[in-house]
Amino acid sequence: MPEQSDTHDLVRLLHRTLPDTLLGIYLHGSATLGGLRPHSDIDVLAVVRESVTQAQRRALVEELLKVSGVDGRRYVELIVVVQGDVRPWRYPPTCDFLYGDWLREEYERGVIPRPGPSPDLAPLLTMVLRADAPLHGPPPAELIDPVPHADLRRAIVAGVPELMDEVDSDTRNVLLTLARIWTTLVTGDIRSKDAAASWVLGRLPAEHRPVLARARAVYLGEEGECWDGLGTRACAEFLVRGIAESYAS
């Protein structure tokens, strides 16, 4: 379980902001896949009865900007879905609201997120259902449908080009996410990033192992973020080839 104060504050914020439409609040991500690591966000999905209003969107952004990653707190990733957009299931699913600190500059300029299609919801909803970790409301299976395995596979592969655009700016996260995609395609499991990296390390040629090993060690807080002299892009490209071959098979 992540820091109690952080999750309690987030639950209170959602109740206060979405009092008439909130159906359930669920943990997923690192908190439910072996425990939070030094760089882990607190990942939360909220399921609502109807779309979040513009005023509610603005209130959520304003409040989350004050606490996410501030004064030693963990960063928060909050996703809100309308139940009718994910049950019955269809692809791609719609994300009704997203807060993530990688978008902080946009939020601070007054950009408020709007609903839109989001293939990334397929693995997220799968994690929510498997974790079964409600912070409020019934078990998630009472509100959302399971994601067909074929849709899970195509959803995780859909994000690979965007990840490759960020190899140089978000190296650790990109490498670990690619490792997790490859692991999921082969095993059918969604594992923690460090567990996925461990699985992939045994399948890498010797020249790429130090790169992914560094990413895993940084994620676990064992090493600092330093990529000098390491072939990060070459490693990422090898991971992408493994993903492509596994998806094709």
N, C-alpha and C positions, 0 to 999 in steps of 0.2 A: 504494500500500500504506500502511495506517495505521501509527502508531507501532509498531515491531516489539516493544518491550517489553510494550505493552498486549496485543497479540494473543497473544504467546507466553505471557504470564501467564494469559490466559483459556483458551487451549488446555490448559495444564497443570492448571488448575482443573477443567476438564471431564474430563480423563483421570483425575484423582485422585478426583473425586466420582462419576463414572459409568463405572468401569473395565470393567464386564462387559457393558454394553449400548450403548456409544457406537459409532455407525457412520460418522458424518461430521460435519465442522464446516465451515461455509461463510460467507464474507463476502458482504454485500450492501449496499444503501443507498449513501450518498455515496461511500464508499471505492471503489466499483466503477462509479460514475456520474460520472466526471470528477474525482474526488479529494475528500478531506475539506476542508470549509470550517471557518472559525473556530468555528462553533456545532454542528458535526456530531458525532453520536454514532458510536461503533463498533458497527455492527449485525452480529450473528452469529446464524446458525441452526445448531442442532445436531439431527441426526437420530439417534434411538435405536431400539433393538430392542423395548423394553418401557417401560411408563410409569414415570416417575420416582417413587421412593418418598417418603414424607413426610419421612424423615430426610435424604434427598438434597436435597429441596426446601429444607429448613431450612438445610442446609450451603451450598448455592449462594447463598441470600439473604444469609446471614451473611458470607460471603466477599466477595460483590459490594458489599455496603454499605461495606466497608472500602476499596474501591479505586475504585469508579465515581464519577468527578467529584471525587476526593479528591487533594489535593496537586498540582493542575495537570493531573491526568490527564483524559482525555476520559470522558464518560459512556458507559456500556455499555448496549446493549439486547440482551438474550439471549432467544431463543425456542427452545424445545425441542419437537419433534414426534416422535411415534411413527411409524415408517415405515408400519405397517399402517393408520394413520389418514389417510395421504395417498396411499397406493398400494394398491389402485386409488383414483383420485380420486373424491371426492364432496363435495357442497356442502351446508352449510358445513363446512369442515375443522375439525379439533379442535386447539387449542393445548394441549399437555400442561403446559408451564411457561413463565412469562413473568417476566423481570426488566426493569423500566424505572424510571428515577429519578423519574418523575412519580408513582410509587407508593411512594416512600421512606417517607413518614409511616406508611402502612399497614404496611409491612414492619417498621418500628421498633416498632409496636404489637403485633407478633407475628402479623400476618395473613400466612399463607403461601398463595401462589397455587395454585389447583386447576385441573385440566383443564376446558376448556369450548369451545363452538363459537366460532370466530373468523373471520368473513368477511375480515378484514384479512390473513389468511394467503394469500389468493389473489394479490394483487399482490406480496407478499413472496416467495412461492415462485417466481413468474414472474421476479422480479429475480434470485433465486438461480440459477435455471437459465440465464438469459441471461448472467449474470456469469461463471459457471463458475470460481469462485475458491475452491477447497478449501484449508482450513488443515490438514485431516486427512481421510483417507479418499478414496474414488474420486470421479470427476466426479459432480456432483449428479444428473445424468440417470440414473445407475445406481441411485439410491435413491428418487427422487420422480418422479411423473408430471407432465406439462405440464398447465396449467390451461386449460380451454376458454375461448375469448375471451368467450363470453357470460357465463360465471361471473366472469371478471375484471371485466367491465363492471358487473355488478350488485353485486359486492363493493365496488368503490371508491365507488359511489354510496350504498351502505348506510351509510357512515360520515358522510355529509354533515350530518344533523341533529345529531349529537354534536359535530361541528366547530363548527357555528354556536353551540352553547351556550358555546363557549370563545373566541369572537371577542375579548372584552374582556380575558380573562386570559392568552391565548397568541396574541396578534395575529399576530406574524410567521409562526409555524408554521401557523396556520389559513389565512392568505391564500395562502401558498406551496403548501400541500397542496391547497387548492381549485384553484389554478392547475394543479397537476400532474394532478389528476383530470380537469379539462376537457381538457388536452392529450392525455392517454391516450385519452379517449373519442373524440377526433377523429382522432388520428394512429395510435393503436394502440401507441405507444411509451411506455415508462416512463422519463422523463427526470429528470435532476437537478432540484432545486427551482429553482435559478437559471436553468437552461435552459428549464424549463417557464414560469417567469415571463416570460422574454424572448419566448417564443412568444405568450403571452397578451397582453402589453403592446400588441402591434400590433393587437389586437382590442378593446381597451377604449376607451370614450369618454374624451375629454380629462379630465373631472372625476375619473375613477378612476385614471388613470395614475400620479399622484404617490404614491398609497397603495401600489400594488403595487411601484412602483419603489423606494420606501423599504424595503419588506419584503425585496426582493432585495438592496439595498445593505447592509442590516443583516446578512443571511445571509452576505454575502461579506466582512463585516468592514470595510466602507467607511464606514458611518455608525453612530451610536448608536441605541439602542432608544428612540425618542421618537415618539409618535403624536398629540401635541397639535395640534388644529386640522385634523386629517385625518379624512375621513369613512370610517373603517375599516369600520363595519358596512354602510354603503351600498355600498361596494366589494365586500364579501363577498357581499351579497345579489345584486349584479349577476353575480358569478362563479357563484353557485348557479343563477341563471336560465340562464346559458350551459350549465352542466352539465345541467340538466333538459332543455333543448331538444336538446342533443347526444345525450343518452341516449334520448330519445323517438324520435329519427330513426334 
